[in-house]
Structures are given as C-alpha cells and as structure tokens.
Amino acid sequence: VLERLNDIVSENTPEGMNVETIVRHGPVYEQILQVADDIGADQIVIGAHRPQISDYLLGPNTARVVRHAKCSVNVVRL
C-alpha cells in the first residue's frame, strides 16, 4: 500500500516540492494532530466532504483537526 501511495504522490507532486508520505493507524484526527506536532508543521491541508447528519452528531475528523490543531488548517472542499 505504501509503495502505491508513494507512486501516486510522485506522479502528482510538482517539481521542487518535498512531500513525505506517512502511514499511521488509529483515530484519524488524533493521528493527523500527532504527526503535525511531531514534524512541527506550520500548516495542515485537509479535504472535507459535504457533511451528513452523522457528522453533526459525532463530529467529523476535519472539524476536530481544525478545532485542536496548534497550527493553521486549510480545508479544501472535495
């Protein structure tokens, strides 16, 4: 899986841009926040879909990242 992910990243990354692929297991928002802290991220860019009813009850991962991140977060509508 990591090899395929690296292929996709390589095919879609502009020349001169450095991208590191990280695969983690656990609650999505917790892992994103932990990696951001671990690498000292200045910004998190995260995709978001149109919310469903369950998102309002449980809280989507994107909302949790935005709420708890120590750095700026850019949300891109998918």
PDB file of N, CA, C and O in Angstrom, chain B, residues numbered from 101:
ATOM      1  N   VAL B 101       0.827  -1.186   0.000  1.00  0.00           N
ATOM      2  CA  VAL B 101       0.000   0.000   0.000  1.00  0.00           C
ATOM      3  C   VAL B 101       0.874   1.254   0.000  1.00  0.00           C
ATOM      4  O   VAL B 101       0.609   2.198  -0.744  1.00  0.00           O
ATOM      5  N   LEU B 102       1.911   1.263   0.830  1.00  0.00           N
ATOM      6  CA  LEU B 102       2.792   2.430   0.909  1.00  0.00           C
ATOM      7  C   LEU B 102       3.487   2.682  -0.424  1.00  0.00           C
ATOM      8  O   LEU B 102       3.668   3.832  -0.823  1.00  0.00           O
ATOM      9  N   GLU B 103       3.877   1.608  -1.114  1.00  0.00           N
ATOM     10  CA  GLU B 103       4.526   1.763  -2.421  1.00  0.00           C
ATOM     11  C   GLU B 103       3.579   2.422  -3.415  1.00  0.00           C
ATOM     12  O   GLU B 103       3.983   3.327  -4.144  1.00  0.00           O
ATOM     13  N   ARG B 104       2.329   1.984  -3.454  1.00  0.00           N
ATOM     14  CA  ARG B 104       1.332   2.571  -4.365  1.00  0.00           C
ATOM     15  C   ARG B 104       1.067   4.031  -3.994  1.00  0.00           C
ATOM     16  O   ARG B 104       0.950   4.883  -4.875  1.00  0.00           O
ATOM     17  N   LEU B 105       0.972   4.318  -2.709  1.00  0.00           N
ATOM     18  CA  LEU B 105       0.763   5.687  -2.250  1.00  0.00           C
ATOM     19  C   LEU B 105       1.924   6.578  -2.678  1.00  0.00           C
ATOM     20  O   LEU B 105       1.709   7.700  -3.137  1.00  0.00           O
ATOM     21  N   ASN B 106       3.144   6.087  -2.530  1.00  0.00           N
ATOM     22  CA  ASN B 106       4.317   6.858  -2.963  1.00  0.00           C
ATOM     23  C   ASN B 106       4.298   7.109  -4.461  1.00  0.00           C
ATOM     24  O   ASN B 106       4.701   8.182  -4.909  1.00  0.00           O
ATOM     25  N   ASP B 107       3.832   6.127  -5.253  1.00  0.00           N
ATOM     26  CA  ASP B 107       3.710   6.316  -6.704  1.00  0.00           C
ATOM     27  C   ASP B 107       2.722   7.435  -7.020  1.00  0.00           C
ATOM     28  O   ASP B 107       2.998   8.286  -7.866  1.00  0.00           O
ATOM     29  N   ILE B 108       1.581   7.437  -6.350  1.00  0.00           N
ATOM     30  CA  ILE B 108       0.565   8.474  -6.576  1.00  0.00           C
ATOM     31  C   ILE B 108       1.123   9.846  -6.211  1.00  0.00           C
ATOM     32  O   ILE B 108       0.927  10.815  -6.945  1.00  0.00           O
ATOM     33  N   VAL B 109       1.812   9.928  -5.085  1.00  0.00           N
ATOM     34  CA  VAL B 109       2.400  11.198  -4.652  1.00  0.00           C
ATOM     35  C   VAL B 109       3.421  11.678  -5.674  1.00  0.00           C
ATOM     36  O   VAL B 109       3.414  12.851  -6.047  1.00  0.00           O
ATOM     37  N   SER B 110       4.294  10.793  -6.130  1.00  0.00           N
ATOM     38  CA  SER B 110       5.328  11.163  -7.104  1.00  0.00           C
ATOM     39  C   SER B 110       4.723  11.669  -8.407  1.00  0.00           C
ATOM     40  O   SER B 110       5.216  12.630  -8.997  1.00  0.00           O
ATOM     41  N   GLU B 111       3.656  11.020  -8.850  1.00  0.00           N
ATOM     42  CA  GLU B 111       3.003  11.392 -10.107  1.00  0.00           C
ATOM     43  C   GLU B 111       2.295  12.744 -10.017  1.00  0.00           C
ATOM     44  O   GLU B 111       2.061  13.385 -11.042  1.00  0.00           O
ATOM     45  N   ASN B 112       1.956  13.181  -8.819  1.00  0.00           N
ATOM     46  CA  ASN B 112       1.135  14.383  -8.663  1.00  0.00           C
ATOM     47  C   ASN B 112       1.794  15.511  -7.883  1.00  0.00           C
ATOM     48  O   ASN B 112       1.125  16.475  -7.513  1.00  0.00           O
ATOM     49  N   THR B 113       3.088  15.408  -7.629  1.00  0.00           N
ATOM     50  CA  THR B 113       3.796  16.433  -6.879  1.00  0.00           C
ATOM     51  C   THR B 113       4.619  17.288  -7.830  1.00  0.00           C
ATOM     52  O   THR B 113       5.427  16.753  -8.589  1.00  0.00           O
ATOM     53  N   PRO B 114       4.433  18.605  -7.808  1.00  0.00           N
ATOM     54  CA  PRO B 114       5.224  19.486  -8.672  1.00  0.00           C
ATOM     55  C   PRO B 114       6.718  19.364  -8.366  1.00  0.00           C
ATOM     56  O   PRO B 114       7.118  19.100  -7.232  1.00  0.00           O
ATOM     57  N   GLU B 115       7.523  19.560  -9.399  1.00  0.00           N
ATOM     58  CA  GLU B 115       8.974  19.503  -9.237  1.00  0.00           C
ATOM     59  C   GLU B 115       9.426  20.553  -8.225  1.00  0.00           C
ATOM     60  O   GLU B 115       8.947  21.687  -8.241  1.00  0.00           O
ATOM     61  N   GLY B 116      10.334  20.175  -7.360  1.00  0.00           N
ATOM     62  CA  GLY B 116      10.860  21.091  -6.358  1.00  0.00           C
ATOM     63  C   GLY B 116      10.098  21.080  -5.047  1.00  0.00           C
ATOM     64  O   GLY B 116      10.537  21.690  -4.072  1.00  0.00           O
ATOM     65  N   MET B 117       8.957  20.391  -5.009  1.00  0.00           N
ATOM     66  CA  MET B 117       8.178  20.313  -3.774  1.00  0.00           C
ATOM     67  C   MET B 117       8.535  19.017  -3.054  1.00  0.00           C
ATOM     68  O   MET B 117       8.541  17.945  -3.659  1.00  0.00           O
ATOM     69  N   ASN B 118       8.830  19.120  -1.771  1.00  0.00           N
ATOM     70  CA  ASN B 118       9.158  17.941  -0.975  1.00  0.00           C
ATOM     71  C   ASN B 118       7.918  17.439  -0.253  1.00  0.00           C
ATOM     72  O   ASN B 118       7.242  18.198   0.443  1.00  0.00           O
ATOM     73  N   VAL B 119       7.626  16.162  -0.423  1.00  0.00           N
ATOM     74  CA  VAL B 119       6.472  15.546   0.222  1.00  0.00           C
ATOM     75  C   VAL B 119       6.940  14.286   0.933  1.00  0.00           C
ATOM     76  O   VAL B 119       7.659  13.470   0.356  1.00  0.00           O
ATOM     77  N   GLU B 120       6.533  14.131   2.183  1.00  0.00           N
ATOM     78  CA  GLU B 120       6.843  12.919   2.938  1.00  0.00           C
ATOM     79  C   GLU B 120       5.551  12.144   3.157  1.00  0.00           C
ATOM     80  O   GLU B 120       4.566  12.700   3.644  1.00  0.00           O
ATOM     81  N   THR B 121       5.550  10.878   2.804  1.00  0.00           N
ATOM     82  CA  THR B 121       4.383  10.028   2.985  1.00  0.00           C
ATOM     83  C   THR B 121       4.483   9.345   4.340  1.00  0.00           C
ATOM     84  O   THR B 121       5.489   8.709   4.653  1.00  0.00           O
ATOM     85  N   ILE B 122       3.433   9.483   5.139  1.00  0.00           N
ATOM     86  CA  ILE B 122       3.402   8.883   6.473  1.00  0.00           C
ATOM     87  C   ILE B 122       2.115   8.073   6.596  1.00  0.00           C
ATOM     88  O   ILE B 122       1.030   8.581   6.314  1.00  0.00           O
ATOM     89  N   VAL B 123       2.233   6.831   7.012  1.00  0.00           N
ATOM     90  CA  VAL B 123       1.064   5.984   7.232  1.00  0.00           C
ATOM     91  C   VAL B 123       0.994   5.673   8.722  1.00  0.00           C
ATOM     92  O   VAL B 123       1.961   5.194   9.314  1.00  0.00           O
ATOM     93  N   ARG B 124      -0.162   5.951   9.319  1.00  0.00           N
ATOM     94  CA  ARG B 124      -0.351   5.723  10.758  1.00  0.00           C
ATOM     95  C   ARG B 124      -1.661   4.963  10.968  1.00  0.00           C
ATOM     96  O   ARG B 124      -2.533   4.962  10.099  1.00  0.00           O
ATOM     97  N   HIS B 125      -1.786   4.332  12.103  1.00  0.00           N
ATOM     98  CA  HIS B 125      -3.009   3.622  12.480  1.00  0.00           C
ATOM     99  C   HIS B 125      -3.565   4.256  13.750  1.00  0.00           C
ATOM    100  O   HIS B 125      -2.817   4.619  14.657  1.00  0.00           O
ATOM    101  N   GLY B 126      -4.891   4.383  13.800  1.00  0.00           N
ATOM    102  CA  GLY B 126      -5.536   4.953  14.970  1.00  0.00           C
ATOM    103  C   GLY B 126      -6.609   5.927  14.543  1.00  0.00           C
ATOM    104  O   GLY B 126      -6.873   6.070  13.349  1.00  0.00           O
ATOM    105  N   PRO B 127      -7.234   6.603  15.495  1.00  0.00           N
ATOM    106  CA  PRO B 127      -8.247   7.604  15.153  1.00  0.00           C
ATOM    107  C   PRO B 127      -7.644   8.671  14.226  1.00  0.00           C
ATOM    108  O   PRO B 127      -6.581   9.223  14.511  1.00  0.00           O
ATOM    109  N   VAL B 128      -8.331   8.947  13.127  1.00  0.00           N
ATOM    110  CA  VAL B 128      -7.792   9.811  12.075  1.00  0.00           C
ATOM    111  C   VAL B 128      -7.346  11.163  12.614  1.00  0.00           C
ATOM    112  O   VAL B 128      -6.194  11.557  12.428  1.00  0.00           O
ATOM    113  N   TYR B 129      -8.240  11.869  13.275  1.00  0.00           N
ATOM    114  CA  TYR B 129      -7.888  13.220  13.715  1.00  0.00           C
ATOM    115  C   TYR B 129      -6.737  13.205  14.716  1.00  0.00           C
ATOM    116  O   TYR B 129      -5.887  14.095  14.688  1.00  0.00           O
ATOM    117  N   GLU B 130      -6.696  12.209  15.598  1.00  0.00           N
ATOM    118  CA  GLU B 130      -5.600  12.126  16.569  1.00  0.00           C
ATOM    119  C   GLU B 130      -4.261  11.919  15.870  1.00  0.00           C
ATOM    120  O   GLU B 130      -3.257  12.521  16.252  1.00  0.00           O
ATOM    121  N   GLN B 131      -4.246  11.071  14.848  1.00  0.00           N
ATOM    122  CA  GLN B 131      -3.003  10.793  14.130  1.00  0.00           C
ATOM    123  C   GLN B 131      -2.535  12.017  13.346  1.00  0.00           C
ATOM    124  O   GLN B 131      -1.341  12.315  13.317  1.00  0.00           O
ATOM    125  N   ILE B 132      -3.467  12.727  12.713  1.00  0.00           N
ATOM    126  CA  ILE B 132      -3.102  13.944  11.976  1.00  0.00           C
ATOM    127  C   ILE B 132      -2.497  14.968  12.931  1.00  0.00           C
ATOM    128  O   ILE B 132      -1.453  15.551  12.636  1.00  0.00           O
ATOM    129  N   LEU B 133      -3.141  15.188  14.061  1.00  0.00           N
ATOM    130  CA  LEU B 133      -2.635  16.163  15.030  1.00  0.00           C
ATOM    131  C   LEU B 133      -1.286  15.738  15.601  1.00  0.00           C
ATOM    132  O   LEU B 133      -0.412  16.580  15.807  1.00  0.00           O
ATOM    133  N   GLN B 134      -1.105  14.445  15.858  1.00  0.00           N
ATOM    134  CA  GLN B 134       0.157  13.953  16.406  1.00  0.00           C
ATOM    135  C   GLN B 134       1.297  14.129  15.410  1.00  0.00           C
ATOM    136  O   GLN B 134       2.381  14.579  15.781  1.00  0.00           O
ATOM    137  N   VAL B 135       1.058  13.777  14.146  1.00  0.00           N
ATOM    138  CA  VAL B 135       2.099  13.943  13.124  1.00  0.00           C
ATOM    139  C   VAL B 135       2.431  15.419  12.952  1.00  0.00           C
ATOM    140  O   VAL B 135       3.603  15.778  12.838  1.00  0.00           O
ATOM    141  N   ALA B 136       1.417  16.277  12.932  1.00  0.00           N
ATOM    142  CA  ALA B 136       1.665  17.719  12.802  1.00  0.00           C
ATOM    143  C   ALA B 136       2.564  18.210  13.933  1.00  0.00           C
ATOM    144  O   ALA B 136       3.483  18.994  13.698  1.00  0.00           O
ATOM    145  N   ASP B 137       2.305  17.756  15.149  1.00  0.00           N
ATOM    146  CA  ASP B 137       3.155  18.120  16.294  1.00  0.00           C
ATOM    147  C   ASP B 137       4.553  17.531  16.148  1.00  0.00           C
ATOM    148  O   ASP B 137       5.547  18.218  16.384  1.00  0.00           O
ATOM    149  N   ASP B 138       4.631  16.253  15.758  1.00  0.00           N
ATOM    150  CA  ASP B 138       5.921  15.564  15.638  1.00  0.00           C
ATOM    151  C   ASP B 138       6.861  16.249  14.651  1.00  0.00           C
ATOM    152  O   ASP B 138       8.064  16.339  14.893  1.00  0.00           O
ATOM    153  N   ILE B 139       6.308  16.733  13.535  1.00  0.00           N
ATOM    154  CA  ILE B 139       7.162  17.330  12.500  1.00  0.00           C
ATOM    155  C   ILE B 139       7.222  18.852  12.596  1.00  0.00           C
ATOM    156  O   ILE B 139       7.926  19.491  11.815  1.00  0.00           O
ATOM    157  N   GLY B 140       6.497  19.436  13.539  1.00  0.00           N
ATOM    158  CA  GLY B 140       6.495  20.889  13.683  1.00  0.00           C
ATOM    159  C   GLY B 140       5.839  21.584  12.503  1.00  0.00           C
ATOM    160  O   GLY B 140       6.346  22.585  11.998  1.00  0.00           O
ATOM    161  N   ALA B 141       4.707  21.044  12.067  1.00  0.00           N
ATOM    162  CA  ALA B 141       4.015  21.583  10.894  1.00  0.00           C
ATOM    163  C   ALA B 141       3.591  23.034  11.106  1.00  0.00           C
ATOM    164  O   ALA B 141       3.143  23.416  12.187  1.00  0.00           O
ATOM    165  N   ASP B 142       3.744  23.832  10.050  1.00  0.00           N
ATOM    166  CA  ASP B 142       3.266  25.213  10.054  1.00  0.00           C
ATOM    167  C   ASP B 142       1.819  25.283   9.599  1.00  0.00           C
ATOM    168  O   ASP B 142       1.098  26.229   9.917  1.00  0.00           O
ATOM    169  N   GLN B 143       1.397  24.250   8.835  1.00  0.00           N
ATOM    170  CA  GLN B 143       0.059  24.261   8.264  1.00  0.00           C
ATOM    171  C   GLN B 143      -0.381  22.831   7.978  1.00  0.00           C
ATOM    172  O   GLN B 143       0.435  21.977   7.631  1.00  0.00           O
ATOM    173  N   ILE B 144      -1.675  22.578   8.127  1.00  0.00           N
ATOM    174  CA  ILE B 144      -2.290  21.309   7.751  1.00  0.00           C
ATOM    175  C   ILE B 144      -3.275  21.613   6.632  1.00  0.00           C
ATOM    176  O   ILE B 144      -4.080  22.537   6.750  1.00  0.00           O
ATOM    177  N   VAL B 145      -3.219  20.845   5.549  1.00  0.00           N
ATOM    178  CA  VAL B 145      -4.201  20.950   4.472  1.00  0.00           C
ATOM    179  C   VAL B 145      -4.993  19.652   4.493  1.00  0.00           C
ATOM    180  O   VAL B 145      -4.422  18.564   4.406  1.00  0.00           O
ATOM    181  N   ILE B 146      -6.309  19.774   4.608  1.00  0.00           N
ATOM    182  CA  ILE B 146      -7.158  18.592   4.757  1.00  0.00           C
ATOM    183  C   ILE B 146      -8.392  18.741   3.883  1.00  0.00           C
ATOM    184  O   ILE B 146      -8.926  19.840   3.735  1.00  0.00           O
ATOM    185  N   GLY B 147      -8.843  17.632   3.305  1.00  0.00           N
ATOM    186  CA  GLY B 147     -10.042  17.647   2.472  1.00  0.00           C
ATOM    187  C   GLY B 147     -11.285  17.409   3.309  1.00  0.00           C
ATOM    188  O   GLY B 147     -11.225  16.784   4.367  1.00  0.00           O
ATOM    189  N   ALA B 148     -12.410  17.912   2.825  1.00  0.00           N
ATOM    190  CA  ALA B 148     -13.684  17.722   3.527  1.00  0.00           C
ATOM    191  C   ALA B 148     -14.789  17.494   2.505  1.00  0.00           C
ATOM    192  O   ALA B 148     -14.812  18.114   1.442  1.00  0.00           O
ATOM    193  N   HIS B 149     -15.697  16.599   2.847  1.00  0.00           N
ATOM    194  CA  HIS B 149     -16.862  16.342   2.002  1.00  0.00           C
ATOM    195  C   HIS B 149     -18.059  17.087   2.570  1.00  0.00           C
ATOM    196  O   HIS B 149     -17.998  17.645   3.666  1.00  0.00           O
ATOM    197  N   ARG B 150     -19.136  17.088   1.816  1.00  0.00           N
ATOM    198  CA  ARG B 150     -20.373  17.703   2.316  1.00  0.00           C
ATOM    199  C   ARG B 150     -20.830  16.905   3.535  1.00  0.00           C
ATOM    200  O   ARG B 150     -20.978  15.686   3.450  1.00  0.00           O
ATOM    201  N   PRO B 151     -21.054  17.566   4.656  1.00  0.00           N
ATOM    202  CA  PRO B 151     -21.389  16.837   5.887  1.00  0.00           C
ATOM    203  C   PRO B 151     -22.721  16.098   5.812  1.00  0.00           C
ATOM    204  O   PRO B 151     -23.657  16.527   5.137  1.00  0.00           O
ATOM    205  N   GLN B 152     -22.778  14.991   6.514  1.00  0.00           N
ATOM    206  CA  GLN B 152     -24.007  14.211   6.633  1.00  0.00           C
ATOM    207  C   GLN B 152     -24.532  14.373   8.055  1.00  0.00           C
ATOM    208  O   GLN B 152     -23.852  14.927   8.919  1.00  0.00           O
ATOM    209  N   ILE B 153     -25.737  13.889   8.287  1.00  0.00           N
ATOM    210  CA  ILE B 153     -26.349  14.010   9.612  1.00  0.00           C
ATOM    211  C   ILE B 153     -25.444  13.430  10.693  1.00  0.00           C
ATOM    212  O   ILE B 153     -25.293  14.033  11.756  1.00  0.00           O
ATOM    213  N   SER B 154     -24.839  12.268  10.439  1.00  0.00           N
ATOM    214  CA  SER B 154     -23.997  11.632  11.460  1.00  0.00           C
ATOM    215  C   SER B 154     -22.798  12.492  11.819  1.00  0.00           C
ATOM    216  O   SER B 154     -22.308  12.431  12.947  1.00  0.00           O
ATOM    217  N   ASP B 155     -22.309  13.309  10.857  1.00  0.00           N
ATOM    218  CA  ASP B 155     -21.175  14.187  11.145  1.00  0.00           C
ATOM    219  C   ASP B 155     -21.534  15.213  12.221  1.00  0.00           C
ATOM    220  O   ASP B 155     -20.695  15.571  13.047  1.00  0.00           O
ATOM    221  N   TYR B 156     -22.773  15.680  12.206  1.00  0.00           N
ATOM    222  CA  TYR B 156     -23.175  16.675  13.191  1.00  0.00           C
ATOM    223  C   TYR B 156     -23.286  16.051  14.586  1.00  0.00           C
ATOM    224  O   TYR B 156     -23.054  16.722  15.592  1.00  0.00           O
ATOM    225  N   LEU B 157     -23.638  14.777  14.639  1.00  0.00           N
ATOM    226  CA  LEU B 157     -23.782  14.108  15.927  1.00  0.00           C
ATOM    227  C   LEU B 157     -22.438  13.650  16.494  1.00  0.00           C
ATOM    228  O   LEU B 157     -22.207  13.750  17.699  1.00  0.00           O
ATOM    229  N   LEU B 158     -21.558  13.151  15.634  1.00  0.00           N
ATOM    230  CA  LEU B 158     -20.300  12.572  16.088  1.00  0.00           C
ATOM    231  C   LEU B 158     -19.123  13.527  15.977  1.00  0.00           C
ATOM    232  O   LEU B 158     -18.127  13.364  16.682  1.00  0.00           O
ATOM    233  N   GLY B 159     -19.220  14.512  15.110  1.00  0.00           N
ATOM    234  CA  GLY B 159     -18.116  15.424  14.863  1.00  0.00           C
ATOM    235  C   GLY B 159     -17.146  14.844  13.854  1.00  0.00           C
ATOM    236  O   GLY B 159     -16.480  13.850  14.147  1.00  0.00           O
ATOM    237  N   PRO B 160     -17.046  15.439  12.668  1.00  0.00           N
ATOM    238  CA  PRO B 160     -16.158  14.914  11.629  1.00  0.00           C
ATOM    239  C   PRO B 160     -14.688  15.116  12.000  1.00  0.00           C
ATOM    240  O   PRO B 160     -14.346  15.977  12.811  1.00  0.00           O
ATOM    241  N   ASN B 161     -13.840  14.309  11.390  1.00  0.00           N
ATOM    242  CA  ASN B 161     -12.400  14.422  11.634  1.00  0.00           C
ATOM    243  C   ASN B 161     -11.885  15.811  11.295  1.00  0.00           C
ATOM    244  O   ASN B 161     -11.068  16.370  12.027  1.00  0.00           O
ATOM    245  N   THR B 162     -12.358  16.367  10.189  1.00  0.00           N
ATOM    246  CA  THR B 162     -11.889  17.691   9.778  1.00  0.00           C
ATOM    247  C   THR B 162     -12.183  18.730  10.847  1.00  0.00           C
ATOM    248  O   THR B 162     -11.317  19.540  11.178  1.00  0.00           O
ATOM    249  N   ALA B 163     -13.390  18.718  11.387  1.00  0.00           N
ATOM    250  CA  ALA B 163     -13.755  19.692  12.425  1.00  0.00           C
ATOM    251  C   ALA B 163     -12.876  19.532  13.655  1.00  0.00           C
ATOM    252  O   ALA B 163     -12.484  20.525  14.268  1.00  0.00           O
ATOM    253  N   ARG B 164     -12.566  18.307  14.018  1.00  0.00           N
ATOM    254  CA  ARG B 164     -11.712  18.076  15.186  1.00  0.00           C
ATOM    255  C   ARG B 164     -10.288  18.567  14.938  1.00  0.00           C
ATOM    256  O   ARG B 164      -9.658  19.136  15.830  1.00  0.00           O
ATOM    257  N   VAL B 165      -9.782  18.346  13.719  1.00  0.00           N
ATOM    258  CA  VAL B 165      -8.438  18.836  13.395  1.00  0.00           C
ATOM    259  C   VAL B 165      -8.420  20.357  13.465  1.00  0.00           C
ATOM    260  O   VAL B 165      -7.516  20.941  14.062  1.00  0.00           O
ATOM    261  N   VAL B 166      -9.421  21.004  12.854  1.00  0.00           N
ATOM    262  CA  VAL B 166      -9.490  22.471  12.872  1.00  0.00           C
ATOM    263  C   VAL B 166      -9.562  22.983  14.310  1.00  0.00           C
ATOM    264  O   VAL B 166      -8.887  23.949  14.664  1.00  0.00           O
ATOM    265  N   ARG B 167     -10.365  22.347  15.119  1.00  0.00           N
ATOM    266  CA  ARG B 167     -10.585  22.793  16.499  1.00  0.00           C
ATOM    267  C   ARG B 167      -9.348  22.626  17.386  1.00  0.00           C
ATOM    268  O   ARG B 167      -9.106  23.452  18.266  1.00  0.00           O
ATOM    269  N   HIS B 168      -8.564  21.565  17.162  1.00  0.00           N
ATOM    270  CA  HIS B 168      -7.491  21.237  18.102  1.00  0.00           C
ATOM    271  C   HIS B 168      -6.075  21.452  17.577  1.00  0.00           C
ATOM    272  O   HIS B 168      -5.118  21.305  18.337  1.00  0.00           O
ATOM    273  N   ALA B 169      -5.916  21.794  16.310  1.00  0.00           N
ATOM    274  CA  ALA B 169      -4.568  21.967  15.746  1.00  0.00           C
ATOM    275  C   ALA B 169      -3.874  23.182  16.354  1.00  0.00           C
ATOM    276  O   ALA B 169      -4.504  24.198  16.647  1.00  0.00           O
ATOM    277  N   LYS B 170      -2.561  23.051  16.536  1.00  0.00           N
ATOM    278  CA  LYS B 170      -1.755  24.157  17.059  1.00  0.00           C
ATOM    279  C   LYS B 170      -1.258  25.059  15.935  1.00  0.00           C
ATOM    280  O   LYS B 170      -0.668  26.108  16.194  1.00  0.00           O
ATOM    281  N   CYS B 171      -1.496  24.652  14.683  1.00  0.00           N
ATOM    282  CA  CYS B 171      -1.061  25.440  13.531  1.00  0.00           C
ATOM    283  C   CYS B 171      -2.282  25.772  12.670  1.00  0.00           C
ATOM    284  O   CYS B 171      -3.395  25.338  12.966  1.00  0.00           O
ATOM    285  N   SER B 172      -2.065  26.538  11.610  1.00  0.00           N
ATOM    286  CA  SER B 172      -3.147  26.882  10.685  1.00  0.00           C
ATOM    287  C   SER B 172      -3.631  25.634   9.960  1.00  0.00           C
ATOM    288  O   SER B 172      -2.855  24.714   9.699  1.00  0.00           O
ATOM    289  N   VAL B 173      -4.929  25.612   9.635  1.00  0.00           N
ATOM    290  CA  VAL B 173      -5.514  24.489   8.902  1.00  0.00           C
ATOM    291  C   VAL B 173      -6.257  25.039   7.697  1.00  0.00           C
ATOM    292  O   VAL B 173      -7.096  25.929   7.834  1.00  0.00           O
ATOM    293  N   ASN B 174      -5.952  24.513   6.515  1.00  0.00           N
ATOM    294  CA  ASN B 174      -6.659  24.842   5.283  1.00  0.00           C
ATOM    295  C   ASN B 174      -7.589  23.689   4.967  1.00  0.00           C
ATOM    296  O   ASN B 174      -7.133  22.552   4.847  1.00  0.00           O
ATOM    297  N   VAL B 175      -8.878  23.949   4.828  1.00  0.00           N
ATOM    298  CA  VAL B 175      -9.843  22.908   4.498  1.00  0.00           C
ATOM    299  C   VAL B 175     -10.237  23.075   3.037  1.00  0.00           C
ATOM    300  O   VAL B 175     -10.680  24.145   2.619  1.00  0.00           O
ATOM    301  N   VAL B 176     -10.070  21.999   2.261  1.00  0.00           N
ATOM    302  CA  VAL B 176     -10.386  22.009   0.838  1.00  0.00           C
ATOM    303  C   VAL B 176     -11.638  21.170   0.624  1.00  0.00           C
ATOM    304  O   VAL B 176     -11.667  19.991   0.977  1.00  0.00           O
ATOM    305  N   ARG B 177     -12.679  21.779   0.044  1.00  0.00           N
ATOM    306  CA  ARG B 177     -13.931  21.061  -0.216  1.00  0.00           C
ATOM    307  C   ARG B 177     -13.701  20.086  -1.367  1.00  0.00           C
ATOM    308  O   ARG B 177     -13.210  20.473  -2.428  1.00  0.00           O
ATOM    309  N   LEU B 178     -14.058  18.817  -1.153  1.00  0.00           N
ATOM    310  CA  LEU B 178     -13.899  17.784  -2.183  1.00  0.00           C
ATOM    311  C   LEU B 178     -15.197  17.539  -2.898  1.00  0.00           C
ATOM    312  O   LEU B 178     -15.257  16.702  -3.799  1.00  0.00           O
TER     313      LEU B 178
END
